[in-house]
């Protein structure tokens, strides 16, 4: 990463403007042009230096729901079950862990009711129990990781 890439990452952690030309606005703040900013973002994503660039939505405020889910999967079934779970559009993230509960994923749905429906569908499809852990309370930390 060069100096501009680092400036882009540091600046974008502070938010993205809502305007007619948000990329041009940020580019001006960074001392580059809009095309350069967009190209750099695409490159950072392609090179996996950024895993994601996009808005963070409060699903609950829009009537939707999130939930953390865990499963205990036999080692010999892990790949099959992972593919099945990842086949659900509602699965936002899926991680393997070295633990008795070795599969963890996040469900993002359009309604709270859909969380239970998807979990039931996953149990039926995979043959494994699903352990749903809905959020009880949200704590905002505001973490910013400065790249230098």
N, C-alpha and C positions, 0 to 999 in steps of 0.2 A: 504494500500500500504506500502511495506517496502522500505528500502533505495535503493535497486537495481531497483525496479519498478520506483521510482522517478528519478533515474539516467537515466534510459532508456528513459522516457518521455522527460526529459530535453535535452538529447543528440539528440534524433531523431527530435526535433523541428529545429535543425540546419542543417538538410539535411541528405540524405542517399547516401552513396558512389555508384558510378557506377564502378563496378569491377566484376571480376569473382566470388568473394565470399564476397558480401557486408555484410551479416549477421556476418560472421566470423570476418571481419574487425571491425565492430562496437562492437562486443562482446569483442574483444581484448582491445579496448579502454575503455570498461566498467569494465574490469577485470573478465569476465565470459566466458563461452564457447558458441559456436554458438547454440547448442541445448537448452541451458538454455534461451538464448535471445529469440529464436523463441517460446518456451513454455510460457515465460512471456508475450510476445506480444499477443499470443492466449488467455491467461488468462485475460489480461487487456481488450481485446475486448469482451470476453464472459461475463465478469462481468460488462460490460458497463462503465468501467472507461475510456476507449477510445471508441469513436463511430466509428472511421475509422482509418485505417493505409494504406496508399497507395500514389501513385504519384498525384501531382496536374498538370494537363495538361493545356496548353494554347490552347484551342480549336480553337481560331481564327487563330493561326499560322499554324494549320493543316487543315485549310479550313472550320472548323466547326463554331458553334455559340452557345452562351448562351443568355438567356433572363430571366428577372424576370417578373412574371405574377401574376396578382391579379384577384379575382372574388368576387362578392357579392352573397352569397348563403343563401337562407332561412334556418333557423335553422332545420326545419323538413326534409330538403333535404341534409343536410351537409354530413351525412355518405354515402348516395348513391353517391353523386357527388365526394366525396373524393375517394371512391373505383374506380369510373370511371376514374378520373384523374390519379390516381396511376397506373392504368392499362396500361398507355402509357410508353413504355420503355424510352422515352425521358425525363420523369419527374425525375429530380435528387433529389429534396427535396420538401416536401409539408408540410406547417404549417398552423394551425388554429390560428387566431388572434381575439382578442376582439376589433372589429372595424367594420365599415360599410363594408369595404373590409376584409372579414373574412377568406379568403383562399388565401395563397401566395405560389407560387411554382417556381422552377427554371427549365427551359427547357435547355437541352444540346442536340444539334443536329449536324448532319454531314454537314449541310449547312445552310446559312442564310435563304434560301427559305423555308427550312423545318420548321423553327420556325412558319412562317405564316400558313403553312399547318397543323401543329399539333394544333395550336390555333383554326383554323377553325373546325378541327375535334372534338376538345373538346367542342366548342360551339354547334355544331350540336348534339353531343351525350348527353350533359348534359342539353341543353336548356337554359343555362346561358351565358351572355356576358363575354368575356375574355378581360382583359385590359393588353396589352403587353407593357412592359417598358424596351426596349433594352438598353444595356450599351452604353453610349455616350463616356465615357473616363474612363480608369482604373487608379487607384491610388494604388501604392504598399506601404503598411504600414510596413510590416516585423514584425508583432506582435509575440512575444515570451512570453509564460506564464510559468515562472519557478515554478516547484513544489518543495516545501521544506518540 
